[in-house]
């Protein structure tokens, strides 16, 4: 059976919560697996993701109808690639409003494209409210909360329930400021570092390895969710201990 191609939408209504960092990590994780991959950078003023991956990530301004059509047409036309969207906070409401207005979810699923919203959490009441409202508006879409410990140590799981219990939560461990300075360098590559330092006992190596493991388990949990839905059964327990 042909598996749907995932469309990962990394989103938050708040700035500076690590969306672009998570998009970078996902791109390098999937690129290492040699699968077809394309990214979209929806930060019109500062397309940092497109700057790092100029041959892989398209910068698109969706503030006008022309950009919106260009983006959603490309998403629908490509049913084979894994797609990653770095959604700027300034376009958060607009992006999801257009998605709902044009019936994108139905058409995507018809073409075997599976939208998954990776929602970056924070303790602000407005963020909690935005998550609840968006899940209600897009009830048929998979939502997976992402807890970036550099933004907030505490995570109130009752405020950010995933669409299905087995989807769990993606955790991005906190890094020291010195190491963060290293990975923020324009020339730094997570994939290249892992190859050069394979097995090395460094903070960066352990950090990248832990996040890549999170991504592998996410894909497994999404697959389990699809199988459960197709069989008409209840939720499947996660493959590892609940976190």
ZAVOFI-125222 format. One record per residue: residue in one letter; chain; x, y, z of N, C-alpha, C in turn. Coordinates in steps of 0.1 Angstrom, whole numbers. Layout:
A A X Y Z X Y Z X Y Z
...
//
This chain:
X A 8 -12 0 0 0 0 9 12 0
X A 6 22 -9 13 34 -10 11 43 3
X A 21 48 9 20 56 21 19 71 17
X A 10 78 24 10 93 21 23 100 23
X A 26 110 15 37 118 17 34 129 28
X A 42 130 38 39 139 49 42 154 45
X A 34 163 49 36 177 48 36 182 62
X A 49 186 67 50 190 81 50 206 81
X A 40 211 89 39 225 90 43 229 104
X A 54 236 105 60 240 118 55 254 121
X A 47 255 132 39 267 134 38 271 148
X A 36 284 150 33 290 163 29 304 161
X A 19 309 169 16 323 167 25 333 174
X A 36 328 179 46 336 187 59 336 180
X A 67 347 180 80 348 174 91 341 184
X A 102 338 178 114 333 186 111 322 195
X A 104 312 190 102 299 198 109 287 192
X A 117 290 181 126 279 175 120 272 163
X A 110 278 156 104 272 144 115 269 133
X A 123 279 130 133 277 120 143 267 124
X A 147 267 136 157 256 141 151 243 139
X A 138 241 143 132 228 141 131 224 126
X A 128 234 118 127 231 103 141 227 98
X A 152 234 103 165 230 99 168 215 103
X A 165 212 115 167 198 120 160 188 111
X A 147 191 108 139 182 100 144 180 86
X A 149 191 80 154 190 67 166 181 67
X A 175 183 76 188 175 76 185 161 80
X A 175 159 88 171 145 92 166 137 80
X A 157 143 72 151 137 61 161 136 49
X A 169 146 47 178 146 37 188 135 38
X A 192 132 51 201 121 54 195 107 50
X A 182 107 49 175 94 45 173 93 30
X A 178 103 22 179 102 7 164 102 1
X A 155 107 9 141 107 3 138 121 -4
X A 129 121 -14 126 134 -20 121 144 -10
X A 126 156 -11 123 166 0 123 180 -6
X A 114 188 -1 114 202 -4 109 210 7
X A 114 222 9 110 231 20 104 244 15
X A 97 251 24 91 264 20 93 273 32
X A 98 284 30 101 294 40 91 306 38
X A 82 307 48 72 317 47 75 329 56
X A 88 332 58 92 344 65 96 354 54
X A 88 363 49 91 371 38 102 381 40
X A 104 386 52 114 396 54 128 390 57
X A 128 379 64 140 372 68 139 357 65
X A 141 353 53 140 339 49 152 331 53
X A 154 329 66 167 323 71 168 308 67
X A 157 301 66 157 287 62 162 286 47
X A 156 294 39 159 294 25 174 298 23
X A 179 307 32 193 311 31 203 300 33
X A 199 291 42 207 279 46 206 268 35
X A 195 267 29 193 256 19 187 262 6
X A 196 270 -1 191 277 -13 186 268 -24
X A 191 255 -25 187 246 -36 176 237 -31
X A 171 239 -19 161 229 -14 149 236 -9
X A 150 249 -4 139 256 2 135 268 -6
X A 122 269 -9 116 280 -16 111 291 -7
X A 116 304 -8 110 314 0 97 319 -7
X A 86 320 0 74 325 -6 67 335 3
X A 62 346 -2 55 356 5 40 353 3
X A 33 350 13 18 347 11 9 358 16
X A 15 370 17 7 382 21 -3 386 10
X A -1 382 -2 -10 385 -13 -15 372 -20
X A -25 373 -28 -32 361 -34 -22 354 -43
X A -14 361 -50 -4 354 -59 5 345 -52
X A 10 349 -41 19 340 -33 12 329 -27
X A 0 331 -23 -8 320 -17 -11 309 -28
X A -15 314 -40 -17 304 -50 -5 296 -54
X A 7 303 -54 19 297 -58 23 286 -48
X A 21 289 -35 24 279 -25 15 267 -25
X A 2 269 -25 -7 258 -24 -7 250 -37
X A -5 256 -48 -4 249 -61 8 240 -60
X A 19 244 -55 31 236 -54 29 225 -45
X A 23 227 -34 21 217 -24 12 206 -29
X A 2 209 -37 -7 199 -43 -1 192 -54
X A 7 199 -62 13 193 -74 23 182 -71
X A 30 183 -60 41 174 -56 35 164 -46
X A 31 153 -50 26 142 -41 36 132 -37
X A 48 134 -41 58 124 -38 68 128 -27
X A 71 141 -26 81 146 -17 76 148 -3
X A 84 146 7 82 150 20 84 166 20
X A 74 173 25 74 187 25 75 193 39
X A 83 204 41 84 211 53 82 225 52
X A 73 231 59 69 245 59 74 252 72
X A 82 262 71 86 270 82 77 283 81
X A 66 282 90 56 292 89 59 304 99
X A 62 315 93 64 327 101 52 331 110
X A 54 336 122 43 339 131 34 350 125
X A 40 358 117 32 369 111 22 365 101
X A 24 352 96 14 347 86 7 335 91
X A 7 333 105 1 322 111 -14 321 108
X A -22 332 111 -36 332 109 -40 331 94
X A -32 339 86 -35 339 72 -33 326 65
X A -23 319 69 -20 306 62 -31 296 65
X A -35 295 78 -45 285 81 -59 289 76
X A -62 302 75 -74 307 70 -76 303 55
X A -65 305 48 -65 302 33 -66 286 32
X A -59 279 40 -59 264 39 -74 259 41
X A -81 265 51 -95 261 53 -104 266 42
X A -102 278 37 -110 284 27 -110 276 14
X A -99 272 9 -98 265 -4 -100 250 -3
X A -103 245 9 -105 230 10 -92 222 8
X A -81 228 13 -68 221 10 -67 207 16
X A -72 205 28 -70 193 34 -76 181 27
X A -88 183 22 -95 173 14 -87 170 2
X A -83 180 -6 -76 178 -18 -62 171 -16
X A -55 175 -5 -43 169 -2 -44 154 1
X A -54 151 9 -56 137 12 -60 129 0
X A -67 135 -9 -71 128 -22 -59 125 -30
X A -48 133 -29 -36 131 -36 -25 124 -28
X A -29 118 -17 -20 111 -8 -9 120 -2
X A -13 131 3 -5 140 10 -11 142 24
X A -3 140 34 -8 140 48 -3 152 56
X A -11 163 58 -7 174 65 -5 171 80
X A 6 175 86 8 173 100 13 187 106
X A 6 192 116 10 205 122 19 202 134
X A 31 206 134 40 206 145 39 219 152
X A 32 220 163 29 233 169 38 235 181
X A 46 246 180 56 249 190 50 256 201
X A 50 250 213 43 255 225 50 265 232
X A 43 273 240 49 282 251 38 284 261
X A 41 290 273 31 291 283 21 302 281
X A 22 311 272 14 322 270 -1 318 268
X A -10 325 274 -24 321 273 -29 322 259
X A -23 332 251 -27 334 237 -23 322 229
X A -12 316 232 -7 304 225 -16 292 228
X A -20 290 240 -29 279 244 -42 281 237
X A -47 293 237 -60 295 230 -59 293 215
X A -48 297 209 -46 295 195 -46 281 191
X A -39 273 199 -38 258 197 -52 252 197
X A -60 255 207 -73 249 209 -82 253 197
X A -81 266 193 -90 271 182 -86 265 169
X A -73 263 167 -68 257 154 -72 243 153
X A -70 235 164 -74 221 164 -89 220 162
X A -97 229 167 -111 228 165 -115 231 150
X A -108 241 144 -110 245 131 -106 234 121
X A -95 228 124 -89 218 115 -89 204 122
X A -101 200 125 -103 187 133 -97 175 126
X A -97 175 113 -92 163 106 -77 163 104
X A -70 173 109 -55 173 107 -48 168 119
X A -37 161 117 -29 157 128 -21 168 135
X A -22 170 148 -15 180 155 -6 173 165
X A 7 177 164 17 172 173 24 184 180
X A 23 185 194 29 196 201 44 194 201
X A 52 205 200 66 205 201 70 213 213
X A 77 208 223 81 215 235 96 218 234
X A 99 231 231 113 235 231 117 240 244
X A 126 233 251 130 236 265 138 249 266
X A 143 254 254 150 267 255 140 278 256
X A 127 276 253 117 286 254 110 285 268
X A 108 273 272 101 271 285 105 257 291
X A 109 256 303 112 243 309 99 236 312
X A 89 243 316 76 236 320 68 234 307
X A 61 222 307 52 219 296 39 214 302
X A 28 221 300 15 217 305 8 209 295
X A 9 196 296 4 187 285 -11 188 284
X A -18 192 294 -33 193 293 -37 205 284
X A -27 215 282 -30 226 274 -27 223 259
X A -19 213 256 -15 210 243 -17 195 240
X A -29 190 240 -31 176 237 -29 173 222
X A -21 162 219 -20 159 205 -33 153 200
X A -34 152 186 -47 148 180 -50 134 185
X A -40 125 186 -42 112 191 -31 109 202
X A -35 102 213 -25 101 224 -12 95 219
X A -12 86 210 0 79 206 9 88 198
X A 4 100 193 13 109 186 24 115 196
X A 20 116 208 30 121 218 34 135 217
X A 45 139 222 51 152 222 65 151 217
X A 69 160 208 83 161 204 90 171 214
X A 101 167 220 109 175 229 122 179 223
X A 125 192 224 138 198 219 145 201 232
X A 156 194 235 163 196 248 170 210 248
X A 172 215 260 178 228 261 193 227 258
X A 199 237 252 213 237 249 220 248 257
X A 233 246 260 240 257 266 242 269 256
X A 244 281 260 245 292 252 258 291 243
X A 268 285 248 280 283 239 278 274 228
X A 271 262 230 268 253 220 258 259 210
X A 248 267 215 239 273 206 246 282 197
X A 256 289 201 264 298 192 270 290 181
X A 274 277 184 281 269 174 271 265 163
X A 259 260 167 249 255 157 243 267 149
X A 243 279 155 238 290 148 247 296 137
X A 259 291 136 268 295 126 263 292 112
X A 264 301 102 259 299 89 264 286 82
X A 276 282 85 282 271 79 279 258 86
X A 272 258 97 270 246 105 260 237 99
X A 263 224 98 253 214 93 252 203 103
X A 240 200 107 237 189 117 241 176 111
X A 238 173 99 241 161 92 256 159 91
X A 263 169 87 278 168 85 284 166 99
X A 279 172 109 285 171 122 284 156 127
X A 272 151 125 270 137 129 279 127 122
X A 282 130 109 291 121 102 305 122 107
X A 309 135 110 323 137 114 325 132 129
X A 315 134 137 316 131 151 308 118 155
X A 306 109 146 297 98 149 302 90 161
X A 294 89 171 297 82 183 305 91 193
X A 308 103 189 316 112 198 308 117 210
X A 314 117 221 307 121 234 306 136 236
X A 300 143 226 299 158 227 284 161 230
X A 282 173 236 269 178 239 261 179 226
X A 267 185 216 260 187 203 256 173 197
X A 265 164 197 262 150 192 250 144 199
X A 250 144 212 239 139 219 226 146 217
X A 227 159 216 215 167 213 209 164 200
X A 217 164 189 212 161 176 206 146 176
X A 213 137 181 209 123 181 196 121 188
X A 194 128 199 181 127 207 169 133 198
X A 172 144 191 161 150 183 158 141 171
X A 168 136 164 166 127 153 158 115 157
X A 161 110 169 153 98 174 139 102 176
X A 136 115 181 122 120 182 115 120 168
X A 122 124 158 116 124 144 113 110 139
X A 123 101 142 120 87 138 108 81 145
X A 107 84 157 95 79 165 82 86 161
X A 83 98 157 71 105 152 66 98 140
X A 75 96 130 71 89 118 64 75 121
X A 70 68 131 64 55 135 50 57 141
X A 49 67 149 36 70 156 26 74 146
X A 29 82 136 20 86 125 16 74 117
X A 25 65 114 22 53 107 12 44 115
X A 15 43 128 6 35 136 -8 41 137
X A -8 54 137 -21 61 137 -29 58 124
X A -22 58 113 -29 55 100 -34 41 100
X A -26 32 105 -30 18 105 -42 16 114
X A -42 23 125 -53 22 134 -66 27 128
X A -65 38 121 -77 44 115 -82 35 104
X A -73 30 96 -77 21 85 -84 9 90
X A -80 4 101 -86 -8 107 -98 -5 115
X A -101 8 118 -112 11 126 -111 8 140
X A -99 7 145 -97 3 159 -94 15 168
X A -91 13 180 -88 23 190 -73 27 189
X A -69 36 197 -55 40 197 -45 29 201
X A -34 30 194 -23 20 197 -14 27 207
X A -9 19 217 0 24 227 13 28 220
X A 20 38 225 33 42 219 43 31 221
X A 54 31 212 64 21 212 73 22 224
X A 73 34 231 82 35 242 74 41 254
X A 81 43 265 74 48 277 68 62 274
X A 57 65 280 51 78 278 60 88 285
X A 61 100 279 69 111 284 61 122 289
//
